[in-house]
Amino acid sequence: MYLLPLAVLKRIKFIFIFFIAHIIHAQQYPFWTQYRSNLFLMNPAVAGTRRDIDVGISYRDQWVGFAGAPKTMSASLNAKLYKGKMGVGGYVFQDKIGPFSYLSAAFAYAFKIKFDDVALSIGANGSYNTMGINGASLTYQNTQDQALFNVISTQKAKAFNAAGGVLLYNDRFFISLSMNNLAGTTYNYDKTMEVVKRGIYKTVPHYCASVGYNWSENPNFIWENNLMAVFVAGTPILVDYYLRLHIKNAFFFGAGIRLGVAVVGQLGYTFPEWGQISYSYDYSTNGLAPYNAGSHEIKLSIFYSKAKQQKGKGLGEFKNQKYQNKFIIY
């Protein structure tokens, strides 16, 4: 069964069809340029490691002007429990790519092991997912393919999945390891019991490793370094790095690179004690550059802590804490 959006066939040369199919396969799980701010969506161990309550809303419009390009929307909430020894949370996101629409809702739990100057969080989540297909936007070679008929007539398939991760962190650095699509779920559009007539979509595990380090000699200027690598079987490893400068724990800006794919610019503002808003722009540097106007992403974070800052000092969660907690550390 061979499926491609009709609009894509009209807009690009044949040689890029295989390239797009390859990228879409690699993006079974959504991707965010501002992955540090969206780390909870990628690693359930993040639950309860920030403020008492942390809410996030994000939107990503990828490859603007390219027909069928991904659009991703998400909302999340996570919170501390039992004096920060545990964390719980949940999220919902929708990812649209061409004729495919993916909706996921998840619940996450994490527990933390605290040391004097560092904490280790271990988390897992379970998710309920729906994969929809708009048959009207497809073109295909064989109109008599029973598997294709099942997909188009069924339109939606549902399945459960899971994720797991660990996070080692303090106010100066973090190390994150996670695995999404842990269950390798298969979406089955079958309407019969015959194996040869099944229309299926199978997910594969996504492995993500990221590290970050905050550095400064002047507390009014904090350099935030972030590096991430994503591995999906059968696709090239995705490597992403960006550097941001936070000025007086308020305004920040930065730049980054996605190796072989794009260069990135970011800016934003942190509001004392309650939130942060940030925007990023990706400029493609690969073969897709002539066919799109870049990617836009915006993230709004709202957080709350019972304990208040006192005279500009941090909350002292770690023995050698250097940065104020109003500075989002990951």
Steps between C-alpha positions, in 0.01 A plus 500: 500500500655831388352823641596862429314831533380616158607859574855386566516325163406825331750714687827309500713297265484124509843468658381679816207264557726236649674765709173622649380148572827438685462813715137427583598152616766653724241735650249242623537673835477882478813714506551837670782748441455629855546152637637619835178690572296204372707231669202364697340399169812300414596364844242412771774524766469882475165485687525693825861615458429869440250702702211371709281536191623540143268558201614516138337582166690479171439521127735408215442576131768314305615569141261791441368505143565131443178306439431235763780618731479412874304715744522414869295633794543395863384578853650354817486521878725343761537551875697400808363265767618403849742790544652446160570130544257413221359660189185447295373655182335460168497639151306497179637580156387487141738452211384545140714384206337500156203261512598370846368642828644366826338574838659385824403535867734377773531476878849502656644410840852555633680449828817675608809403693649809661869550579670806648575673171318298235175311448412192295149466361363179347171514312259321270179581319215322331320652203182450301546590134288545191638492145268650241533497120324731256449274199383789279852647499671182381597376158589134446602255231254219562138598566407135559740455793281364785745621765476852359119478496503400869719797593288756312166362619610456862673844514613458863687239700569508875775350713684526833868582534755585769821690572771491764792718601752617758617851584807597703495873580565800719484874430820491291466194276277214393540164327187351346451152350161387374323257272166577332273264305626243749232245411559507124126532447328393178196694377279246328239622250386144427131431449545130432690211656713446191862600556560579132231769506618694800592868485746567781729777630771388740689727739861440601688605817660847507810537716587850620807619690550863599736694724510861609730723700456854632810716538567854617758714676248782537155403637342756264619303196438125495606284204271202443650215292284216368582194290257229389524184289204290380539149360230313307582169333548534125551877501800731550570616856361848559744730684388840627695767692412852610643768726286764674599803704272602791534865597407585860280190516256671265566548127684223316606424144714242324585297193557138412553239232331174403781318323438474128141623537457857628635798691291644783438836666318543834383779728272537798422657835473356852241668724603498867327229703234397251598422141703511184426551130739405222514489121732319261551500124664223297657571163546185290851430369428170323331419169164627630624860525361616159157358581417651840523827693636348820337373820342701783455388859358678805489380861319644803589373848304586815630384837417534867691435823371525856838613626592855398830650402658690786714804431605370160634171636407159364303238687816305583388159378862397439803537726708702254210667323618789286198622306165634610207264455313755293749413227362191326786251512365260233 
